Amino acid sequence: MADPADLSGVAALLDRGRPPALPESEIPTGPGADWILLPFRRLSPRGSRFTDETFGAYYAANALETAVVEVRFHRERFLLESGQTSAALVGGTVLQADLEASLVDIRGRQSEVPHLYVADAAGFGASQRWARRVHDAGAIGIVYDSVRHPGGQCVAVFRPAGLSNCQPVLRVAYEWDGTRITDVHVLQPLAFGSS
C-alpha cells in the first residue's frame, strides 16, 4: 500500500508502463480493430527492426511464407531469451488485413542502406533510430524487402488507421525443440460466415 504522499510518484511509475495514447484520428474501427491495435498498445521493451520502446508498428508480409519465416525468427529469439528449454508447440495466428496507405519504400536498396537490413536483432539500433525519424516526420509506415525470406516483402505500419478488415485466417504451430524452431505446422484454416 502506498503512502498518500507518494501517490504522484506511483502514478508516474504506472504511466511509464503504458503505451502512448493514439490520436483519435489514428484509431481504426470496424472488423478486426482490436487485432490492428495490439502492437500499438503492447510495446516491446527492446523494440524491433523499425520500432523502439516508445512506439509500435503493425508488421505484415505480402505472402504467407514470408510472414511465417519472419515470425519464426522472432518467436525463436523470444523462446531463447526466455530460457524455454523444454520442447513445445507454440501457437500463432495468421492475420489478413487491408492496407491503404503511402509508405516509405526502401525495397531494392539494401546496398544503399545496409544498416536498415541487418539480420541480427542485436544490430537493430541504426534501423530503430532511422525509423524513429521517419515515424516522427509523420510517415504512415515503411515497405521493405524481407531479410529472412528472399523475394518476400514486408511492411511496418506506424499509423493504425491505414489498416482495416483485419481477421484471423489461419492457425499455425511452431515446433520448438528447446534450442530452435524445427518446423512450422499449419493447423487449420479459419472459416468465417459459414453456418
C-alpha beads as a LAMMPS data file, in Angstrom:
LAMMPS data file: protein, C-alpha beads

195 atoms
194 bonds

1 atom types
1 bond types

-500.0 500.0 xlo xhi
-500.0 500.0 ylo yhi
-500.0 500.0 zlo zhi

Masses

1 110.0

Atoms # bond

1 1 1 0.000 0.000 0.000
2 1 1 1.423 3.370 -0.993
3 1 1 1.586 6.315 1.333
4 1 1 -0.828 9.034 0.102
5 1 1 2.127 11.431 -0.084
6 1 1 3.714 9.124 -2.680
7 1 1 0.679 8.830 -4.981
8 1 1 2.038 11.167 -7.660
9 1 1 5.214 9.056 -7.825
10 1 1 3.185 5.860 -8.042
11 1 1 1.046 7.327 -10.822
12 1 1 4.162 8.387 -12.757
13 1 1 5.594 4.882 -12.428
14 1 1 2.364 3.326 -13.705
15 1 1 2.231 5.756 -16.629
16 1 1 5.752 4.778 -17.706
17 1 1 4.483 1.267 -18.414
18 1 1 1.584 2.442 -20.573
19 1 1 1.921 2.830 -24.316
20 1 1 1.475 6.328 -25.699
21 1 1 -2.104 7.303 -26.424
22 1 1 -3.012 7.306 -30.104
23 1 1 -4.760 10.326 -31.589
24 1 1 -8.452 9.650 -32.146
25 1 1 -7.930 10.041 -35.919
26 1 1 -5.486 7.092 -35.920
27 1 1 -7.726 4.600 -34.124
28 1 1 -9.359 2.197 -36.571
29 1 1 -12.902 0.961 -36.137
30 1 1 -14.735 -1.950 -37.667
31 1 1 -13.828 -5.599 -38.100
32 1 1 -10.516 -6.527 -36.554
33 1 1 -9.759 -3.165 -34.956
34 1 1 -8.608 -4.915 -31.760
35 1 1 -6.127 -7.059 -33.741
36 1 1 -4.811 -3.960 -35.513
37 1 1 -4.339 -2.013 -32.268
38 1 1 -2.499 -4.781 -30.402
39 1 1 1.075 -3.843 -31.450
40 1 1 0.368 -0.200 -30.635
41 1 1 -0.898 -0.990 -27.131
42 1 1 1.628 -3.682 -26.174
43 1 1 5.038 -2.236 -26.957
44 1 1 8.165 -4.356 -26.876
45 1 1 10.675 -3.028 -24.344
46 1 1 13.519 -3.704 -26.807
47 1 1 11.660 -2.663 -29.940
48 1 1 12.091 -4.381 -33.286
49 1 1 13.692 -3.566 -36.635
50 1 1 11.660 -0.394 -37.178
51 1 1 10.362 0.442 -33.693
52 1 1 11.918 1.339 -30.397
53 1 1 10.308 1.044 -26.975
54 1 1 8.331 4.272 -27.464
55 1 1 6.091 3.436 -30.439
56 1 1 4.625 0.352 -32.056
57 1 1 4.164 -0.946 -35.575
58 1 1 1.919 -3.496 -37.222
59 1 1 4.230 -5.804 -39.170
60 1 1 2.926 -7.794 -42.126
61 1 1 4.172 -9.573 -45.235
62 1 1 2.950 -9.884 -48.800
63 1 1 2.779 -13.692 -48.637
64 1 1 2.075 -16.367 -46.026
65 1 1 5.502 -17.988 -46.406
66 1 1 7.265 -14.673 -45.804
67 1 1 5.138 -13.973 -42.725
68 1 1 5.850 -17.423 -41.278
69 1 1 9.609 -17.148 -41.881
70 1 1 9.738 -13.698 -40.261
71 1 1 7.618 -14.700 -37.252
72 1 1 9.644 -17.887 -36.839
73 1 1 12.804 -15.828 -36.307
74 1 1 11.191 -13.606 -33.683
75 1 1 9.461 -16.480 -31.858
76 1 1 12.729 -18.401 -31.737
77 1 1 14.526 -15.342 -30.368
78 1 1 11.838 -14.872 -27.698
79 1 1 11.964 -18.534 -26.642
80 1 1 15.773 -18.482 -26.418
81 1 1 15.770 -15.299 -24.345
82 1 1 13.031 -16.574 -22.034
83 1 1 15.014 -19.703 -21.173
84 1 1 12.409 -22.128 -22.570
85 1 1 14.494 -25.320 -22.773
86 1 1 11.777 -27.965 -22.963
87 1 1 10.148 -28.965 -26.230
88 1 1 6.852 -27.291 -27.023
89 1 1 4.396 -26.380 -29.739
90 1 1 3.976 -22.615 -29.776
91 1 1 0.764 -21.415 -31.381
92 1 1 0.280 -18.481 -33.660
93 1 1 -2.486 -16.825 -35.617
94 1 1 -2.074 -15.581 -39.167
95 1 1 -3.975 -12.364 -39.763
96 1 1 -5.083 -10.837 -43.035
97 1 1 -5.827 -7.119 -43.322
98 1 1 -6.343 -4.446 -45.921
99 1 1 -3.722 -1.710 -46.136
100 1 1 -4.381 1.541 -47.962
101 1 1 -1.540 3.963 -47.412
102 1 1 1.505 5.557 -48.990
103 1 1 4.572 4.059 -47.360
104 1 1 8.254 4.963 -47.368
105 1 1 9.657 2.453 -49.879
106 1 1 13.147 1.064 -49.275
107 1 1 12.740 -2.086 -51.379
108 1 1 15.750 -2.906 -53.547
109 1 1 18.010 -0.538 -51.597
110 1 1 19.953 -2.994 -49.410
111 1 1 23.312 -1.870 -50.824
112 1 1 22.425 1.831 -50.275
113 1 1 21.096 1.420 -46.726
114 1 1 22.620 -1.797 -45.338
115 1 1 22.093 -0.595 -41.751
116 1 1 18.328 -0.977 -42.315
117 1 1 18.733 -4.611 -43.411
118 1 1 20.864 -6.057 -40.595
119 1 1 19.822 -9.675 -39.948
120 1 1 20.919 -9.886 -36.301
121 1 1 18.429 -8.296 -33.905
122 1 1 21.347 -7.068 -31.783
123 1 1 22.170 -4.688 -34.650
124 1 1 18.745 -3.019 -34.911
125 1 1 19.909 0.229 -33.250
126 1 1 20.594 2.102 -36.504
127 1 1 17.333 0.997 -38.134
128 1 1 15.399 1.939 -34.987
129 1 1 16.921 5.438 -34.939
130 1 1 16.158 5.887 -38.656
131 1 1 12.579 4.625 -38.204
132 1 1 12.094 6.959 -35.229
133 1 1 12.901 9.921 -37.506
134 1 1 10.562 8.580 -40.222
135 1 1 7.807 7.979 -37.655
136 1 1 8.245 11.412 -36.076
137 1 1 8.086 13.043 -39.527
138 1 1 4.549 11.625 -39.826
139 1 1 5.114 8.674 -42.173
140 1 1 2.410 6.011 -42.146
141 1 1 4.952 3.233 -42.413
142 1 1 7.699 1.505 -44.369
143 1 1 7.686 -1.160 -47.092
144 1 1 10.890 -3.189 -47.306
145 1 1 12.372 -6.447 -48.565
146 1 1 12.251 -9.368 -46.154
147 1 1 15.636 -10.021 -44.581
148 1 1 14.839 -13.676 -43.910
149 1 1 12.844 -14.704 -46.993
150 1 1 14.415 -13.753 -50.349
151 1 1 11.812 -12.264 -52.662
152 1 1 9.400 -11.545 -49.819
153 1 1 8.224 -8.070 -48.930
154 1 1 7.154 -6.693 -45.580
155 1 1 5.588 -3.588 -44.106
156 1 1 5.915 -1.857 -40.768
157 1 1 2.804 0.314 -40.347
158 1 1 3.146 3.133 -37.791
159 1 1 -0.362 4.584 -38.115
160 1 1 -3.103 2.002 -37.499
161 1 1 -5.781 3.966 -39.369
162 1 1 -4.235 2.789 -42.665
163 1 1 -5.310 -0.766 -41.821
164 1 1 -8.806 -2.257 -41.926
165 1 1 -10.743 -5.523 -42.178
166 1 1 -8.243 -7.465 -40.103
167 1 1 -9.209 -11.043 -39.404
168 1 1 -7.560 -14.294 -38.352
169 1 1 -7.339 -16.668 -41.310
170 1 1 -5.034 -19.480 -40.199
171 1 1 -3.637 -21.142 -37.075
172 1 1 -0.035 -22.319 -37.074
173 1 1 2.197 -24.052 -34.551
174 1 1 5.936 -23.544 -34.261
175 1 1 7.708 -26.724 -33.129
176 1 1 10.306 -25.771 -30.523
177 1 1 12.881 -28.423 -29.552
178 1 1 14.364 -26.479 -26.656
179 1 1 17.052 -24.772 -28.749
180 1 1 15.393 -23.780 -32.022
181 1 1 12.187 -23.982 -34.039
182 1 1 12.499 -27.093 -36.158
183 1 1 9.218 -26.969 -38.069
184 1 1 6.061 -24.980 -38.625
185 1 1 2.680 -26.703 -38.861
186 1 1 -0.465 -25.300 -40.431
187 1 1 -3.195 -26.360 -38.018
188 1 1 -6.397 -25.236 -39.676
189 1 1 -7.821 -22.602 -41.942
190 1 1 -10.298 -20.444 -40.096
191 1 1 -13.691 -20.125 -41.796
192 1 1 -15.995 -17.206 -41.151
193 1 1 -19.550 -16.650 -42.199
194 1 1 -20.427 -20.348 -42.571
195 1 1 -23.386 -21.754 -40.705

Bonds

1 1 1 2
2 1 2 3
3 1 3 4
4 1 4 5
5 1 5 6
6 1 6 7
7 1 7 8
8 1 8 9
9 1 9 10
10 1 10 11
11 1 11 12
12 1 12 13
13 1 13 14
14 1 14 15
15 1 15 16
16 1 16 17
17 1 17 18
18 1 18 19
19 1 19 20
20 1 20 21
21 1 21 22
22 1 22 23
23 1 23 24
24 1 24 25
25 1 25 26
26 1 26 27
27 1 27 28
28 1 28 29
29 1 29 30
30 1 30 31
31 1 31 32
32 1 32 33
33 1 33 34
34 1 34 35
35 1 35 36
36 1 36 37
37 1 37 38
38 1 38 39
39 1 39 40
40 1 40 41
41 1 41 42
42 1 42 43
43 1 43 44
44 1 44 45
45 1 45 46
46 1 46 47
47 1 47 48
48 1 48 49
49 1 49 50
50 1 50 51
51 1 51 52
52 1 52 53
53 1 53 54
54 1 54 55
55 1 55 56
56 1 56 57
57 1 57 58
58 1 58 59
59 1 59 60
60 1 60 61
61 1 61 62
62 1 62 63
63 1 63 64
64 1 64 65
65 1 65 66
66 1 66 67
67 1 67 68
68 1 68 69
69 1 69 70
70 1 70 71
71 1 71 72
72 1 72 73
73 1 73 74
74 1 74 75
75 1 75 76
76 1 76 77
77 1 77 78
78 1 78 79
79 1 79 80
80 1 80 81
81 1 81 82
82 1 82 83
83 1 83 84
84 1 84 85
85 1 85 86
86 1 86 87
87 1 87 88
88 1 88 89
89 1 89 90
90 1 90 91
91 1 91 92
92 1 92 93
93 1 93 94
94 1 94 95
95 1 95 96
96 1 96 97
97 1 97 98
98 1 98 99
99 1 99 100
100 1 100 101
101 1 101 102
102 1 102 103
103 1 103 104
104 1 104 105
105 1 105 106
106 1 106 107
107 1 107 108
108 1 108 109
109 1 109 110
110 1 110 111
111 1 111 112
112 1 112 113
113 1 113 114
114 1 114 115
115 1 115 116
116 1 116 117
117 1 117 118
118 1 118 119
119 1 119 120
120 1 120 121
121 1 121 122
122 1 122 123
123 1 123 124
124 1 124 125
125 1 125 126
126 1 126 127
127 1 127 128
128 1 128 129
129 1 129 130
130 1 130 131
131 1 131 132
132 1 132 133
133 1 133 134
134 1 134 135
135 1 135 136
136 1 136 137
137 1 137 138
138 1 138 139
139 1 139 140
140 1 140 141
141 1 141 142
142 1 142 143
143 1 143 144
144 1 144 145
145 1 145 146
146 1 146 147
147 1 147 148
148 1 148 149
149 1 149 150
150 1 150 151
151 1 151 152
152 1 152 153
153 1 153 154
154 1 154 155
155 1 155 156
156 1 156 157
157 1 157 158
158 1 158 159
159 1 159 160
160 1 160 161
161 1 161 162
162 1 162 163
163 1 163 164
164 1 164 165
165 1 165 166
166 1 166 167
167 1 167 168
168 1 168 169
169 1 169 170
170 1 170 171
171 1 171 172
172 1 172 173
173 1 173 174
174 1 174 175
175 1 175 176
176 1 176 177
177 1 177 178
178 1 178 179
179 1 179 180
180 1 180 181
181 1 181 182
182 1 182 183
183 1 183 184
184 1 184 185
185 1 185 186
186 1 186 187
187 1 187 188
188 1 188 189
189 1 189 190
190 1 190 191
191 1 191 192
192 1 192 193
193 1 193 194
194 1 194 195
